Amino acid sequence: MTAAPTAPSGESPAGRPTPLVSMRGIRVSFGGVHAVDNVSIDLLPGEIVGLVGGNGAGKTSLTRVLSGARPADAGEIEIDGKPATIANPRDAKAYGIETIYQTLALADNVDAAANMFLGREITSRLGTLDDSAMEDATRKVMKRLNPNFKNFKAPVMSLSGGQRQSVAIARAIHFNARILIMDEPTAALGPAETAQVRSLVKGLKDEGIGIFLISHDIHDVFDLSDRISVMYHGRIVDTVDKGSITTDEILGMIILGKKPGEATTEELASLHA
């Protein structure tokens, strides 16, 4: 028997790039409830996958598995096509996986540099904090990420929502994140700040970073995502290319749990009633 040809380095046999992340058959249970029920999902380099669904659909439980916050009860994870063991957040960070939570997890009373190096501070040979080195590194990251950021000395509590999001993103990418989980990145932001954060996210995509975008904002999802995965009662209803789907069909998956083409015109119309 002739062996099948191998894919070029960095590509899957189908000719697609090797996924940054491949989650297969993931299950998470709480008591007798399957919060995540046999879910499989991929994320490619430089791709944004919108992960949407109603409250309790399983989005957070699924991404907690990838971030190391909650081990799966079953299933497998591959990073760059190789089996990965992610038992805790430290394991996740070692694979270049970072999570930017809706709350941002920033220390309000200190500045951008102190937040960027929170828990991973740079010290001098004498063991003291090297504030100059941390500020210099922060300025370099911000120049690449958000050149308009100027408030390096101000406590982050005084920053706008968009600027605070910049600090959280800078912290992730400075430590070589290749895979980002972003939880509601534009929640509670005004139109101008939302536009700023969307621009930041698109810049990360252009750098080849893969992003799982969790959002209830359909406009965010359609503006930013390449593909959209919809969860319903712990399962993936479908994963679709953004350009092949309408907002009504996405809502049909979120609310009715039906794939595109399965919901009737009357059912889709009822979503707006």
C-alpha positions in Angstrom: 0.0 0.0 0.0 1.4 3.4 -1.0 1.7 5.8 2.0 -0.5 8.9 1.9 1.5 12.0 1.1 2.4 14.1 4.1 1.2 17.7 4.3 3.7 20.5 4.0 5.2 21.6 7.3 2.7 23.9 9.1 -0.3 22.5 7.2 -2.9 19.9 7.9 -3.5 17.1 5.3 -6.5 19.1 3.9 -4.2 22.0 3.0 -5.3 24.2 5.9 -2.8 25.6 8.3 -2.3 23.4 11.3 -4.7 24.7 14.0 -3.2 26.6 16.9 -5.8 24.9 19.0 -7.8 21.7 18.4 -10.2 20.6 21.1 -11.9 17.3 20.5 -14.7 15.6 22.4 -14.5 17.9 25.4 -16.9 17.1 28.2 -17.4 19.0 31.5 -20.0 18.0 34.0 -21.2 19.5 37.2 -23.1 16.8 39.1 -25.4 15.2 36.6 -25.4 18.3 34.3 -23.3 18.3 31.1 -22.1 21.9 30.9 -20.0 20.9 27.9 -21.1 17.8 26.0 -18.7 16.3 23.5 -17.6 19.6 22.0 -15.0 19.9 19.2 -13.6 23.2 18.0 -10.5 24.5 16.2 -8.7 27.9 16.1 -6.3 28.7 13.2 -3.4 31.1 13.3 -4.5 34.7 12.8 -8.2 33.7 13.1 -10.9 35.1 15.3 -13.6 32.5 16.2 -16.7 34.1 17.8 -18.0 31.8 20.5 -21.6 32.7 21.2 -24.7 31.3 23.0 -27.2 32.1 25.7 -26.4 32.2 29.4 -25.5 28.7 30.5 -24.8 27.5 26.9 -21.3 26.3 28.0 -19.1 29.0 26.5 -17.3 29.8 29.8 -17.0 26.2 30.8 -15.4 25.3 27.5 -12.8 28.1 27.6 -12.0 27.4 31.2 -10.8 24.1 30.0 -8.4 25.7 27.5 -7.2 28.3 30.1 -6.5 25.6 32.7 -9.0 26.8 35.2 -11.1 23.6 35.0 -9.8 20.3 33.7 -12.1 18.5 31.3 -13.8 15.3 32.3 -13.1 13.9 28.9 -11.6 14.9 25.6 -8.3 15.9 24.1 -6.5 19.2 23.3 -3.8 19.7 20.7 -1.6 22.8 20.4 0.1 23.2 17.0 -1.0 19.7 16.1 0.6 18.1 19.1 -1.2 16.6 22.2 -1.2 19.1 25.1 -1.8 18.6 28.8 -3.4 21.6 30.4 -4.1 20.9 34.0 -3.8 24.5 35.4 -3.3 28.1 34.3 0.5 27.7 34.5 0.3 25.0 31.8 -1.9 27.2 29.6 0.5 30.1 29.8 3.4 27.8 28.9 1.5 27.1 25.7 1.0 30.8 25.0 -2.6 30.8 26.1 -3.8 33.9 27.9 -7.3 34.9 29.0 -8.5 38.5 29.1 -11.5 38.5 31.4 -14.5 40.8 31.2 -13.4 42.2 34.6 -9.8 42.6 33.2 -8.3 41.6 36.6 -6.3 44.8 36.8 -4.9 46.4 40.0 -6.7 49.8 40.0 -4.3 51.6 42.3 -1.1 51.1 40.3 0.0 52.2 36.8 0.2 50.3 33.4 3.7 49.0 33.9 2.9 47.6 37.3 -0.2 45.9 35.9 1.6 44.5 32.9 4.2 42.8 35.2 1.9 42.0 38.0 3.2 38.7 39.5 6.1 38.7 37.0 8.0 41.8 38.1 11.5 42.6 36.8 14.0 43.0 39.6 17.5 44.4 39.7 20.6 42.6 40.7 20.0 43.8 44.2 16.6 42.3 44.2 14.7 45.5 44.1 11.9 46.3 41.5 13.3 47.6 38.3 10.6 50.2 37.6 12.6 51.7 34.7 12.9 48.4 32.8 9.2 47.6 33.3 8.1 51.0 32.1 10.4 50.8 29.1 9.0 47.4 28.2 5.5 48.7 28.6 6.1 51.7 26.4 7.5 49.4 23.6 4.4 47.1 23.8 2.0 50.0 23.8 3.8 51.7 20.8 3.1 48.5 18.8 -0.4 48.0 20.2 -1.9 51.4 20.9 0.4 54.3 19.9 -2.1 56.9 21.3 -1.7 55.5 24.8 0.1 58.2 26.9 -1.0 57.7 30.5 1.9 55.5 31.7 2.2 57.0 35.1 -1.5 57.2 36.0 -3.2 54.5 38.2 -5.3 52.4 35.8 -8.5 53.3 37.8 -8.3 56.7 36.1 -8.1 55.3 32.6 -10.9 55.0 30.1 -12.4 51.5 29.5 -10.6 51.3 26.1 -7.3 52.2 27.7 -7.8 49.7 30.5 -8.5 47.0 27.8 -5.2 48.1 26.2 -3.3 47.4 29.4 -4.9 44.0 29.8 -4.1 43.0 26.2 -0.5 44.4 26.5 0.0 42.2 29.5 -1.0 39.1 27.5 1.0 39.7 24.4 4.2 40.9 26.2 4.4 37.4 27.6 4.2 35.9 24.1 0.6 34.9 24.0 -0.3 33.2 20.7 -3.8 32.2 21.7 -6.2 34.7 23.4 -9.5 34.1 25.0 -11.3 37.4 25.1 -14.4 37.6 27.3 -16.8 40.4 26.3 -14.0 42.8 25.4 -16.4 45.7 24.6 -18.9 45.2 27.4 -20.0 48.5 29.0 -17.9 50.6 26.6 -19.2 53.6 24.6 -19.1 53.7 20.8 -15.6 55.4 20.5 -14.0 53.0 23.0 -15.7 50.0 21.4 -14.2 51.1 18.0 -10.8 51.4 19.7 -10.9 47.9 21.2 -12.1 46.4 17.9 -9.1 48.0 16.2 -6.8 46.5 18.9 -8.3 43.0 18.3 -7.9 43.3 14.5 -4.3 44.3 15.0 -3.7 41.1 17.1 -5.3 39.0 14.3 -2.9 40.7 11.8 0.0 39.5 13.9 -1.1 35.9 13.6 -2.6 35.6 17.1 -5.6 33.3 17.3 -8.5 34.6 19.3 -11.6 33.0 20.8 -14.0 35.9 21.2 -16.8 35.4 23.7 -19.5 38.0 23.2 -23.2 38.6 23.5 -22.8 41.5 21.1 -23.8 40.2 17.7 -22.3 43.4 16.1 -18.9 42.6 17.7 -19.1 39.0 16.5 -19.9 40.0 12.9 -17.4 42.8 12.8 -14.5 40.8 14.2 -14.9 37.1 13.6 -13.9 34.9 10.7 -16.0 32.0 11.9 -18.7 31.8 14.5 -19.4 28.8 16.8 -22.8 28.7 18.5 -23.3 26.8 21.7 -26.7 25.6 23.0 -27.2 23.5 26.1 -23.5 22.4 26.2 -23.2 21.5 22.5 -21.9 23.2 19.4 -25.0 23.8 17.2 -22.7 24.7 14.2 -19.6 26.5 13.2 -20.1 28.8 10.2 -18.1 31.3 8.1 -19.2 34.8 9.0 -19.8 35.7 5.3 -22.2 32.8 4.8 -24.6 33.6 7.6 -27.2 36.2 8.6 -27.8 37.7 12.1 -31.2 36.0 12.1 -29.7 32.6 11.4 -27.2 33.2 14.3 -30.1 34.1 16.6 -31.9 31.0 15.5 -28.9 28.9 16.6 -28.5 30.8 19.9 -32.2 30.8 20.9 -33.7 27.8 19.1 -30.6 25.6 18.8 -31.3 25.1 15.1 -28.7 25.1 12.3 -29.1 27.5 9.4 -31.9 26.1 7.1 -33.5 24.2 9.9 -35.5 27.1 11.4 -38.7 28.1 9.5 -39.3 31.7 8.4 -42.0 32.0 11.0 -39.6 30.9 13.7 -36.9 33.4 12.7 -39.5 36.1 12.5 -40.7 35.3 16.0 -37.2 36.2 17.3 -38.0 39.8 16.6 -41.5 39.8 18.1 
